[in-house]
C-alpha cells in the first residue's frame, strides 16, 4: 500500500475520533460556553435547524489549515496534505450524512442504522450515541446505546417519517419509530372517583 493511502486513512481515522470528541465534549459538555456548543444545542432544540454552511466552511478551513501546518512541521508537508485530505473528505461525508439523516428517508441498512442511532441521541438519550457516522468511539467511551423503538416528538419528526394523512409514522418505519405524543393527564380527583366507581 503506498504511503499516501496510509496518510489518507490516518486522516479519516482522525476525523472519526474528532466527530465524537467535538459532538460530545464540545457540543454537549461545554453547555453553551462555545459557539459550536450554542449552534449544536440550537440543533437539538429544533432538529430542522442546521448551522449556516458559511460558518462550517470557515471553521473547517481554519481547523484544517492549522492541522496541516502542525502535521507538516511534525511529519512533513506532503504527508500532512494527504492526511488533511482524508480528514476533509470524511468531514464532508459526515456533514452530508448528518443532514440527510434528518431530511431524507433511509435507503439501505446503513442509512437506516444511522437514523435510528442518531435519533435516539436526539430524542431519547442525549448523553449517548455521539457518533453520527460510526458507533466506534461510543463503544470505546461506553456511551453507546442500542436503539429500540425511537419516540420522535411531533415537532421534530422529519417529513419522510410521517404520513401526511394520519400524522403517524409511515408503515414502513413503524417497527423503528413512533410519534411521541403527550399522554393526557387525568386529574387526581377524577382518577380517584373513577377508581371508587369501579
PyMOL CGO cylinders between C-alpha atoms (Angstrom):
from pymol import cmd
from pymol.cgo import CYLINDER

trace = [
    CYLINDER, 0.00, 0.00, 0.00, 1.50, 3.36, -0.96, 0.3, 1, 1, 1, 1, 1, 1,
    CYLINDER, 1.50, 3.36, -0.96, 2.27, 5.70, 1.91, 0.3, 1, 1, 1, 1, 1, 1,
    CYLINDER, 2.27, 5.70, 1.91, -0.24, 8.26, 0.56, 0.3, 1, 1, 1, 1, 1, 1,
    CYLINDER, -0.24, 8.26, 0.56, -3.07, 5.83, 1.24, 0.3, 1, 1, 1, 1, 1, 1,
    CYLINDER, -3.07, 5.83, 1.24, -1.83, 5.29, 4.81, 0.3, 1, 1, 1, 1, 1, 1,
    CYLINDER, -1.83, 5.29, 4.81, -1.88, 9.03, 5.48, 0.3, 1, 1, 1, 1, 1, 1,
    CYLINDER, -1.88, 9.03, 5.48, -5.33, 9.40, 3.90, 0.3, 1, 1, 1, 1, 1, 1,
    CYLINDER, -5.33, 9.40, 3.90, -6.57, 6.57, 6.14, 0.3, 1, 1, 1, 1, 1, 1,
    CYLINDER, -6.57, 6.57, 6.14, -4.96, 8.28, 9.16, 0.3, 1, 1, 1, 1, 1, 1,
    CYLINDER, -4.96, 8.28, 9.16, -6.88, 11.45, 8.30, 0.3, 1, 1, 1, 1, 1, 1,
    CYLINDER, -6.88, 11.45, 8.30, -10.14, 9.50, 8.05, 0.3, 1, 1, 1, 1, 1, 1,
    CYLINDER, -10.14, 9.50, 8.05, -9.49, 7.88, 11.44, 0.3, 1, 1, 1, 1, 1, 1,
    CYLINDER, -9.49, 7.88, 11.44, -8.62, 11.26, 12.93, 0.3, 1, 1, 1, 1, 1, 1,
    CYLINDER, -8.62, 11.26, 12.93, -11.96, 12.67, 11.76, 0.3, 1, 1, 1, 1, 1, 1,
    CYLINDER, -11.96, 12.67, 11.76, -13.79, 9.67, 13.23, 0.3, 1, 1, 1, 1, 1, 1,
    CYLINDER, -13.79, 9.67, 13.23, -12.39, 10.46, 16.67, 0.3, 1, 1, 1, 1, 1, 1,
    CYLINDER, -12.39, 10.46, 16.67, -12.83, 14.20, 16.11, 0.3, 1, 1, 1, 1, 1, 1,
    CYLINDER, -12.83, 14.20, 16.11, -16.50, 13.72, 15.27, 0.3, 1, 1, 1, 1, 1, 1,
    CYLINDER, -16.50, 13.72, 15.27, -17.11, 12.01, 18.62, 0.3, 1, 1, 1, 1, 1, 1,
    CYLINDER, -17.11, 12.01, 18.62, -14.96, 14.42, 20.64, 0.3, 1, 1, 1, 1, 1, 1,
    CYLINDER, -14.96, 14.42, 20.64, -16.47, 17.52, 19.04, 0.3, 1, 1, 1, 1, 1, 1,
    CYLINDER, -16.47, 17.52, 19.04, -20.03, 16.29, 19.42, 0.3, 1, 1, 1, 1, 1, 1,
    CYLINDER, -20.03, 16.29, 19.42, -19.78, 15.02, 22.99, 0.3, 1, 1, 1, 1, 1, 1,
    CYLINDER, -19.78, 15.02, 22.99, -17.12, 17.08, 24.71, 0.3, 1, 1, 1, 1, 1, 1,
    CYLINDER, -17.12, 17.08, 24.71, -17.52, 20.41, 22.90, 0.3, 1, 1, 1, 1, 1, 1,
    CYLINDER, -17.52, 20.41, 22.90, -21.16, 20.23, 21.76, 0.3, 1, 1, 1, 1, 1, 1,
    CYLINDER, -21.16, 20.23, 21.76, -22.73, 18.85, 24.91, 0.3, 1, 1, 1, 1, 1, 1,
    CYLINDER, -22.73, 18.85, 24.91, -20.36, 19.03, 27.87, 0.3, 1, 1, 1, 1, 1, 1,
    CYLINDER, -20.36, 19.03, 27.87, -19.41, 22.68, 27.32, 0.3, 1, 1, 1, 1, 1, 1,
    CYLINDER, -19.41, 22.68, 27.32, -23.14, 23.52, 27.77, 0.3, 1, 1, 1, 1, 1, 1,
    CYLINDER, -23.14, 23.52, 27.77, -23.31, 26.55, 25.50, 0.3, 1, 1, 1, 1, 1, 1,
    CYLINDER, -23.31, 26.55, 25.50, -20.00, 28.13, 26.51, 0.3, 1, 1, 1, 1, 1, 1,
    CYLINDER, -20.00, 28.13, 26.51, -18.60, 27.89, 22.97, 0.3, 1, 1, 1, 1, 1, 1,
    CYLINDER, -18.60, 27.89, 22.97, -20.03, 28.97, 19.62, 0.3, 1, 1, 1, 1, 1, 1,
    CYLINDER, -20.03, 28.97, 19.62, -20.03, 25.36, 18.44, 0.3, 1, 1, 1, 1, 1, 1,
    CYLINDER, -20.03, 25.36, 18.44, -21.91, 24.27, 21.56, 0.3, 1, 1, 1, 1, 1, 1,
    CYLINDER, -21.91, 24.27, 21.56, -24.53, 27.01, 21.12, 0.3, 1, 1, 1, 1, 1, 1,
    CYLINDER, -24.53, 27.01, 21.12, -25.07, 26.01, 17.49, 0.3, 1, 1, 1, 1, 1, 1,
    CYLINDER, -25.07, 26.01, 17.49, -25.24, 22.35, 18.44, 0.3, 1, 1, 1, 1, 1, 1,
    CYLINDER, -25.24, 22.35, 18.44, -27.74, 22.94, 21.24, 0.3, 1, 1, 1, 1, 1, 1,
    CYLINDER, -27.74, 22.94, 21.24, -29.85, 25.03, 18.83, 0.3, 1, 1, 1, 1, 1, 1,
    CYLINDER, -29.85, 25.03, 18.83, -29.94, 21.98, 16.54, 0.3, 1, 1, 1, 1, 1, 1,
    CYLINDER, -29.94, 21.98, 16.54, -31.13, 19.84, 19.45, 0.3, 1, 1, 1, 1, 1, 1,
    CYLINDER, -31.13, 19.84, 19.45, -33.83, 22.39, 20.33, 0.3, 1, 1, 1, 1, 1, 1,
    CYLINDER, -33.83, 22.39, 20.33, -35.01, 22.43, 16.70, 0.3, 1, 1, 1, 1, 1, 1,
    CYLINDER, -35.01, 22.43, 16.70, -33.69, 19.46, 14.74, 0.3, 1, 1, 1, 1, 1, 1,
    CYLINDER, -33.69, 19.46, 14.74, -34.72, 21.18, 11.48, 0.3, 1, 1, 1, 1, 1, 1,
    CYLINDER, -34.72, 21.18, 11.48, -32.09, 23.87, 12.20, 0.3, 1, 1, 1, 1, 1, 1,
    CYLINDER, -32.09, 23.87, 12.20, -28.54, 23.46, 10.89, 0.3, 1, 1, 1, 1, 1, 1,
    CYLINDER, -28.54, 23.46, 10.89, -25.64, 25.87, 11.38, 0.3, 1, 1, 1, 1, 1, 1,
    CYLINDER, -25.64, 25.87, 11.38, -25.10, 28.02, 8.30, 0.3, 1, 1, 1, 1, 1, 1,
    CYLINDER, -25.10, 28.02, 8.30, -22.78, 26.42, 5.74, 0.3, 1, 1, 1, 1, 1, 1,
    CYLINDER, -22.78, 26.42, 5.74, -20.64, 29.56, 5.65, 0.3, 1, 1, 1, 1, 1, 1,
    CYLINDER, -20.64, 29.56, 5.65, -19.83, 29.14, 9.37, 0.3, 1, 1, 1, 1, 1, 1,
    CYLINDER, -19.83, 29.14, 9.37, -18.94, 25.48, 8.87, 0.3, 1, 1, 1, 1, 1, 1,
    CYLINDER, -18.94, 25.48, 8.87, -16.71, 26.17, 5.87, 0.3, 1, 1, 1, 1, 1, 1,
    CYLINDER, -16.71, 26.17, 5.87, -14.86, 28.99, 7.61, 0.3, 1, 1, 1, 1, 1, 1,
    CYLINDER, -14.86, 28.99, 7.61, -14.29, 26.89, 10.74, 0.3, 1, 1, 1, 1, 1, 1,
    CYLINDER, -14.29, 26.89, 10.74, -13.21, 23.88, 8.68, 0.3, 1, 1, 1, 1, 1, 1,
    CYLINDER, -13.21, 23.88, 8.68, -10.69, 25.97, 6.71, 0.3, 1, 1, 1, 1, 1, 1,
    CYLINDER, -10.69, 25.97, 6.71, -9.12, 27.27, 9.92, 0.3, 1, 1, 1, 1, 1, 1,
    CYLINDER, -9.12, 27.27, 9.92, -9.03, 23.85, 11.63, 0.3, 1, 1, 1, 1, 1, 1,
    CYLINDER, -9.03, 23.85, 11.63, -7.71, 22.02, 8.56, 0.3, 1, 1, 1, 1, 1, 1,
    CYLINDER, -7.71, 22.02, 8.56, -5.17, 24.77, 7.87, 0.3, 1, 1, 1, 1, 1, 1,
    CYLINDER, -5.17, 24.77, 7.87, -3.81, 24.63, 11.43, 0.3, 1, 1, 1, 1, 1, 1,
    CYLINDER, -3.81, 24.63, 11.43, -3.85, 20.82, 11.38, 0.3, 1, 1, 1, 1, 1, 1,
    CYLINDER, -3.85, 20.82, 11.38, -1.90, 20.76, 8.10, 0.3, 1, 1, 1, 1, 1, 1,
    CYLINDER, -1.90, 20.76, 8.10, 0.63, 23.25, 9.41, 0.3, 1, 1, 1, 1, 1, 1,
    CYLINDER, 0.63, 23.25, 9.41, 1.13, 21.36, 12.68, 0.3, 1, 1, 1, 1, 1, 1,
    CYLINDER, 1.13, 21.36, 12.68, 1.37, 17.98, 10.98, 0.3, 1, 1, 1, 1, 1, 1,
    CYLINDER, 1.37, 17.98, 10.98, 3.60, 19.44, 8.30, 0.3, 1, 1, 1, 1, 1, 1,
    CYLINDER, 3.60, 19.44, 8.30, 6.12, 20.50, 10.91, 0.3, 1, 1, 1, 1, 1, 1,
    CYLINDER, 6.12, 20.50, 10.91, 5.92, 17.08, 12.58, 0.3, 1, 1, 1, 1, 1, 1,
    CYLINDER, 5.92, 17.08, 12.58, 5.79, 14.61, 9.65, 0.3, 1, 1, 1, 1, 1, 1,
    CYLINDER, 5.79, 14.61, 9.65, 6.48, 16.67, 6.53, 0.3, 1, 1, 1, 1, 1, 1,
    CYLINDER, 6.48, 16.67, 6.53, 4.13, 18.79, 4.46, 0.3, 1, 1, 1, 1, 1, 1,
    CYLINDER, 4.13, 18.79, 4.46, 3.39, 16.25, 1.72, 0.3, 1, 1, 1, 1, 1, 1,
    CYLINDER, 3.39, 16.25, 1.72, 2.33, 13.64, 4.27, 0.3, 1, 1, 1, 1, 1, 1,
    CYLINDER, 2.33, 13.64, 4.27, 0.34, 16.30, 6.14, 0.3, 1, 1, 1, 1, 1, 1,
    CYLINDER, 0.34, 16.30, 6.14, -1.52, 17.20, 2.93, 0.3, 1, 1, 1, 1, 1, 1,
    CYLINDER, -1.52, 17.20, 2.93, -2.54, 13.55, 2.38, 0.3, 1, 1, 1, 1, 1, 1,
    CYLINDER, -2.54, 13.55, 2.38, -3.69, 13.27, 6.00, 0.3, 1, 1, 1, 1, 1, 1,
    CYLINDER, -3.69, 13.27, 6.00, -5.65, 16.53, 5.73, 0.3, 1, 1, 1, 1, 1, 1,
    CYLINDER, -5.65, 16.53, 5.73, -7.25, 15.26, 2.52, 0.3, 1, 1, 1, 1, 1, 1,
    CYLINDER, -7.25, 15.26, 2.52, -8.56, 12.15, 4.32, 0.3, 1, 1, 1, 1, 1, 1,
    CYLINDER, -8.56, 12.15, 4.32, -9.79, 14.29, 7.22, 0.3, 1, 1, 1, 1, 1, 1,
    CYLINDER, -9.79, 14.29, 7.22, -11.52, 16.76, 4.85, 0.3, 1, 1, 1, 1, 1, 1,
    CYLINDER, -11.52, 16.76, 4.85, -13.21, 14.05, 2.79, 0.3, 1, 1, 1, 1, 1, 1,
    CYLINDER, -13.21, 14.05, 2.79, -14.56, 12.35, 5.91, 0.3, 1, 1, 1, 1, 1, 1,
    CYLINDER, -14.56, 12.35, 5.91, -15.71, 15.66, 7.42, 0.3, 1, 1, 1, 1, 1, 1,
    CYLINDER, -15.71, 15.66, 7.42, -17.60, 16.44, 4.20, 0.3, 1, 1, 1, 1, 1, 1,
    CYLINDER, -17.60, 16.44, 4.20, -19.14, 12.95, 4.22, 0.3, 1, 1, 1, 1, 1, 1,
    CYLINDER, -19.14, 12.95, 4.22, -20.18, 13.46, 7.84, 0.3, 1, 1, 1, 1, 1, 1,
    CYLINDER, -20.18, 13.46, 7.84, -21.91, 16.75, 7.03, 0.3, 1, 1, 1, 1, 1, 1,
    CYLINDER, -21.91, 16.75, 7.03, -23.83, 15.14, 4.16, 0.3, 1, 1, 1, 1, 1, 1,
    CYLINDER, -23.83, 15.14, 4.16, -24.78, 12.06, 6.18, 0.3, 1, 1, 1, 1, 1, 1,
    CYLINDER, -24.78, 12.06, 6.18, -25.90, 14.12, 9.17, 0.3, 1, 1, 1, 1, 1, 1,
    CYLINDER, -25.90, 14.12, 9.17, -28.10, 16.44, 7.12, 0.3, 1, 1, 1, 1, 1, 1,
    CYLINDER, -28.10, 16.44, 7.12, -29.61, 13.60, 5.08, 0.3, 1, 1, 1, 1, 1, 1,
    CYLINDER, -29.61, 13.60, 5.08, -30.34, 11.70, 8.28, 0.3, 1, 1, 1, 1, 1, 1,
    CYLINDER, -30.34, 11.70, 8.28, -32.79, 14.45, 9.15, 0.3, 1, 1, 1, 1, 1, 1,
    CYLINDER, -32.79, 14.45, 9.15, -34.06, 15.34, 5.68, 0.3, 1, 1, 1, 1, 1, 1,
    CYLINDER, -34.06, 15.34, 5.68, -34.21, 12.13, 3.61, 0.3, 1, 1, 1, 1, 1, 1,
    CYLINDER, -34.21, 12.13, 3.61, -35.67, 8.67, 4.10, 0.3, 1, 1, 1, 1, 1, 1,
    CYLINDER, -35.67, 8.67, 4.10, -33.26, 5.77, 4.61, 0.3, 1, 1, 1, 1, 1, 1,
    CYLINDER, -33.26, 5.77, 4.61, -32.12, 3.82, 1.54, 0.3, 1, 1, 1, 1, 1, 1,
    CYLINDER, -32.12, 3.82, 1.54, -30.38, 0.74, 2.83, 0.3, 1, 1, 1, 1, 1, 1,
    CYLINDER, -30.38, 0.74, 2.83, -29.15, -0.85, 6.02, 0.3, 1, 1, 1, 1, 1, 1,
    CYLINDER, -29.15, -0.85, 6.02, -26.51, 1.79, 6.83, 0.3, 1, 1, 1, 1, 1, 1,
    CYLINDER, -26.51, 1.79, 6.83, -28.77, 4.79, 6.41, 0.3, 1, 1, 1, 1, 1, 1,
    CYLINDER, -28.77, 4.79, 6.41, -31.49, 3.01, 8.41, 0.3, 1, 1, 1, 1, 1, 1,
    CYLINDER, -31.49, 3.01, 8.41, -28.98, 2.31, 11.20, 0.3, 1, 1, 1, 1, 1, 1,
    CYLINDER, -28.98, 2.31, 11.20, -27.63, 5.90, 11.13, 0.3, 1, 1, 1, 1, 1, 1,
    CYLINDER, -27.63, 5.90, 11.13, -31.10, 7.40, 11.55, 0.3, 1, 1, 1, 1, 1, 1,
    CYLINDER, -31.10, 7.40, 11.55, -32.10, 5.19, 14.48, 0.3, 1, 1, 1, 1, 1, 1,
    CYLINDER, -32.10, 5.19, 14.48, -28.72, 5.63, 16.18, 0.3, 1, 1, 1, 1, 1, 1,
    CYLINDER, -28.72, 5.63, 16.18, -28.77, 9.42, 15.76, 0.3, 1, 1, 1, 1, 1, 1,
    CYLINDER, -28.77, 9.42, 15.76, -32.46, 9.91, 16.54, 0.3, 1, 1, 1, 1, 1, 1,
    CYLINDER, -32.46, 9.91, 16.54, -32.09, 8.00, 19.81, 0.3, 1, 1, 1, 1, 1, 1,
    CYLINDER, -32.09, 8.00, 19.81, -29.39, 10.57, 20.69, 0.3, 1, 1, 1, 1, 1, 1,
    CYLINDER, -29.39, 10.57, 20.69, -31.68, 13.46, 19.75, 0.3, 1, 1, 1, 1, 1, 1,
    CYLINDER, -31.68, 13.46, 19.75, -34.97, 12.31, 21.26, 0.3, 1, 1, 1, 1, 1, 1,
    CYLINDER, -34.97, 12.31, 21.26, -34.24, 9.71, 23.90, 0.3, 1, 1, 1, 1, 1, 1,
    CYLINDER, -34.24, 9.71, 23.90, -30.69, 9.70, 25.28, 0.3, 1, 1, 1, 1, 1, 1,
    CYLINDER, -30.69, 9.70, 25.28, -28.69, 12.89, 24.58, 0.3, 1, 1, 1, 1, 1, 1,
    CYLINDER, -28.69, 12.89, 24.58, -25.75, 11.56, 26.62, 0.3, 1, 1, 1, 1, 1, 1,
    CYLINDER, -25.75, 11.56, 26.62, -25.49, 8.53, 24.32, 0.3, 1, 1, 1, 1, 1, 1,
    CYLINDER, -25.49, 8.53, 24.32, -24.68, 7.82, 20.67, 0.3, 1, 1, 1, 1, 1, 1,
    CYLINDER, -24.68, 7.82, 20.67, -22.50, 10.84, 19.84, 0.3, 1, 1, 1, 1, 1, 1,
    CYLINDER, -22.50, 10.84, 19.84, -21.02, 9.25, 16.73, 0.3, 1, 1, 1, 1, 1, 1,
    CYLINDER, -21.02, 9.25, 16.73, -23.18, 10.03, 13.72, 0.3, 1, 1, 1, 1, 1, 1,
    CYLINDER, -23.18, 10.03, 13.72, -21.28, 8.08, 11.06, 0.3, 1, 1, 1, 1, 1, 1,
    CYLINDER, -21.28, 8.08, 11.06, -19.96, 5.29, 13.30, 0.3, 1, 1, 1, 1, 1, 1,
    CYLINDER, -19.96, 5.29, 13.30, -20.53, 3.87, 16.81, 0.3, 1, 1, 1, 1, 1, 1,
    CYLINDER, -20.53, 3.87, 16.81, -16.84, 3.00, 17.33, 0.3, 1, 1, 1, 1, 1, 1,
    CYLINDER, -16.84, 3.00, 17.33, -16.00, 5.78, 19.80, 0.3, 1, 1, 1, 1, 1, 1,
    CYLINDER, -16.00, 5.78, 19.80, -19.33, 5.41, 21.60, 0.3, 1, 1, 1, 1, 1, 1,
    CYLINDER, -19.33, 5.41, 21.60, -18.37, 1.79, 22.24, 0.3, 1, 1, 1, 1, 1, 1,
    CYLINDER, -18.37, 1.79, 22.24, -14.85, 2.79, 23.36, 0.3, 1, 1, 1, 1, 1, 1,
    CYLINDER, -14.85, 2.79, 23.36, -16.11, 5.51, 25.75, 0.3, 1, 1, 1, 1, 1, 1,
    CYLINDER, -16.11, 5.51, 25.75, -19.17, 3.50, 26.85, 0.3, 1, 1, 1, 1, 1, 1,
    CYLINDER, -19.17, 3.50, 26.85, -21.72, 5.96, 25.53, 0.3, 1, 1, 1, 1, 1, 1,
    CYLINDER, -21.72, 5.96, 25.53, -23.27, 3.53, 23.06, 0.3, 1, 1, 1, 1, 1, 1,
    CYLINDER, -23.27, 3.53, 23.06, -26.92, 2.58, 23.47, 0.3, 1, 1, 1, 1, 1, 1,
    CYLINDER, -26.92, 2.58, 23.47, -28.59, 0.20, 21.07, 0.3, 1, 1, 1, 1, 1, 1,
    CYLINDER, -28.59, 0.20, 21.07, -31.76, 1.87, 19.84, 0.3, 1, 1, 1, 1, 1, 1,
    CYLINDER, -31.76, 1.87, 19.84, -35.06, 0.07, 20.20, 0.3, 1, 1, 1, 1, 1, 1,
    CYLINDER, -35.06, 0.07, 20.20, -38.29, 1.81, 19.23, 0.3, 1, 1, 1, 1, 1, 1,
    CYLINDER, -38.29, 1.81, 19.23, -37.36, 5.50, 18.97, 0.3, 1, 1, 1, 1, 1, 1,
    CYLINDER, -37.36, 5.50, 18.97, -40.01, 8.00, 20.12, 0.3, 1, 1, 1, 1, 1, 1,
    CYLINDER, -40.01, 8.00, 20.12, -39.88, 11.16, 17.99, 0.3, 1, 1, 1, 1, 1, 1,
    CYLINDER, -39.88, 11.16, 17.99, -41.69, 14.33, 19.19, 0.3, 1, 1, 1, 1, 1, 1,
    CYLINDER, -41.69, 14.33, 19.19, -44.16, 15.55, 16.55, 0.3, 1, 1, 1, 1, 1, 1,
    CYLINDER, -44.16, 15.55, 16.55, -42.45, 18.95, 16.10, 0.3, 1, 1, 1, 1, 1, 1,
    CYLINDER, -42.45, 18.95, 16.10, -39.13, 17.23, 15.35, 0.3, 1, 1, 1, 1, 1, 1,
    CYLINDER, -39.13, 17.23, 15.35, -40.45, 14.50, 13.07, 0.3, 1, 1, 1, 1, 1, 1,
    CYLINDER, -40.45, 14.50, 13.07, -38.90, 14.72, 9.60, 0.3, 1, 1, 1, 1, 1, 1,
    CYLINDER, -38.90, 14.72, 9.60, -41.29, 14.81, 6.63, 0.3, 1, 1, 1, 1, 1, 1,
    CYLINDER, -41.29, 14.81, 6.63, -40.06, 11.42, 5.37, 0.3, 1, 1, 1, 1, 1, 1,
    CYLINDER, -40.06, 11.42, 5.37, -41.12, 9.75, 8.63, 0.3, 1, 1, 1, 1, 1, 1,
    CYLINDER, -41.12, 9.75, 8.63, -44.73, 10.94, 8.93, 0.3, 1, 1, 1, 1, 1, 1,
    CYLINDER, -44.73, 10.94, 8.93, -47.77, 10.00, 6.85, 0.3, 1, 1, 1, 1, 1, 1,
    CYLINDER, -47.77, 10.00, 6.85, -49.41, 13.27, 5.73, 0.3, 1, 1, 1, 1, 1, 1,
    CYLINDER, -49.41, 13.27, 5.73, -52.93, 11.85, 6.06, 0.3, 1, 1, 1, 1, 1, 1,
    CYLINDER, -52.93, 11.85, 6.06, -52.75, 10.30, 9.52, 0.3, 1, 1, 1, 1, 1, 1,
    CYLINDER, -52.75, 10.30, 9.52, -49.95, 12.25, 11.20, 0.3, 1, 1, 1, 1, 1, 1,
    CYLINDER, -49.95, 12.25, 11.20, -48.48, 8.93, 12.34, 0.3, 1, 1, 1, 1, 1, 1,
    CYLINDER, -48.48, 8.93, 12.34, -45.27, 7.15, 11.41, 0.3, 1, 1, 1, 1, 1, 1,
    CYLINDER, -45.27, 7.15, 11.41, -45.36, 5.73, 7.89, 0.3, 1, 1, 1, 1, 1, 1,
    CYLINDER, -45.36, 5.73, 7.89, -45.97, 1.98, 7.86, 0.3, 1, 1, 1, 1, 1, 1,
    CYLINDER, -45.97, 1.98, 7.86, -42.50, 1.16, 6.50, 0.3, 1, 1, 1, 1, 1, 1,
    CYLINDER, -42.50, 1.16, 6.50, -40.87, 2.80, 9.56, 0.3, 1, 1, 1, 1, 1, 1,
    CYLINDER, -40.87, 2.80, 9.56, -43.34, 1.71, 12.26, 0.3, 1, 1, 1, 1, 1, 1,
    CYLINDER, -43.34, 1.71, 12.26, -41.00, -1.02, 13.57, 0.3, 1, 1, 1, 1, 1, 1,
    CYLINDER, -41.00, -1.02, 13.57, -38.32, 1.61, 14.30, 0.3, 1, 1, 1, 1, 1, 1,
    CYLINDER, -38.32, 1.61, 14.30, -40.20, 4.77, 15.34, 0.3, 1, 1, 1, 1, 1, 1,
    CYLINDER, -40.20, 4.77, 15.34, -43.32, 6.13, 16.94, 0.3, 1, 1, 1, 1, 1, 1,
    CYLINDER, -43.32, 6.13, 16.94, -44.58, 9.67, 17.35, 0.3, 1, 1, 1, 1, 1, 1,
    CYLINDER, -44.58, 9.67, 17.35, -44.16, 10.68, 20.99, 0.3, 1, 1, 1, 1, 1, 1,
    CYLINDER, -44.16, 10.68, 20.99, -47.49, 12.26, 21.79, 0.3, 1, 1, 1, 1, 1, 1,
    CYLINDER, -47.49, 12.26, 21.79, -48.11, 13.71, 25.21, 0.3, 1, 1, 1, 1, 1, 1,
    CYLINDER, -48.11, 13.71, 25.21, -50.27, 11.48, 27.30, 0.3, 1, 1, 1, 1, 1, 1,
    CYLINDER, -50.27, 11.48, 27.30, -53.30, 13.22, 28.73, 0.3, 1, 1, 1, 1, 1, 1,
    CYLINDER, -53.30, 13.22, 28.73, -53.03, 13.50, 32.47, 0.3, 1, 1, 1, 1, 1, 1,
    CYLINDER, -53.03, 13.50, 32.47, -56.20, 12.68, 34.33, 0.3, 1, 1, 1, 1, 1, 1,
    CYLINDER, -56.20, 12.68, 34.33, -56.59, 14.95, 37.37, 0.3, 1, 1, 1, 1, 1, 1,
    CYLINDER, -56.59, 14.95, 37.37, -56.08, 13.11, 40.67, 0.3, 1, 1, 1, 1, 1, 1,
    CYLINDER, -56.08, 13.11, 40.67, -59.65, 13.74, 41.88, 0.3, 1, 1, 1, 1, 1, 1,
    CYLINDER, -59.65, 13.74, 41.88, -61.15, 12.33, 38.66, 0.3, 1, 1, 1, 1, 1, 1,
    CYLINDER, -61.15, 12.33, 38.66, -58.85, 9.30, 38.88, 0.3, 1, 1, 1, 1, 1, 1,
    CYLINDER, -58.85, 9.30, 38.88, -59.90, 8.58, 42.47, 0.3, 1, 1, 1, 1, 1, 1,
    CYLINDER, -59.90, 8.58, 42.47, -63.62, 8.97, 41.57, 0.3, 1, 1, 1, 1, 1, 1,
    CYLINDER, -63.62, 8.97, 41.57, -63.23, 6.57, 38.67, 0.3, 1, 1, 1, 1, 1, 1,
    CYLINDER, -63.23, 6.57, 38.67, -61.41, 4.03, 40.88, 0.3, 1, 1, 1, 1, 1, 1,
    CYLINDER, -61.41, 4.03, 40.88, -64.15, 4.23, 43.56, 0.3, 1, 1, 1, 1, 1, 1,
    CYLINDER, -64.15, 4.23, 43.56, -66.83, 3.73, 40.91, 0.3, 1, 1, 1, 1, 1, 1,
    CYLINDER, -66.83, 3.73, 40.91, -65.09, 0.59, 39.70, 0.3, 1, 1, 1, 1, 1, 1,
]
cmd.load_cgo(trace, "trace")
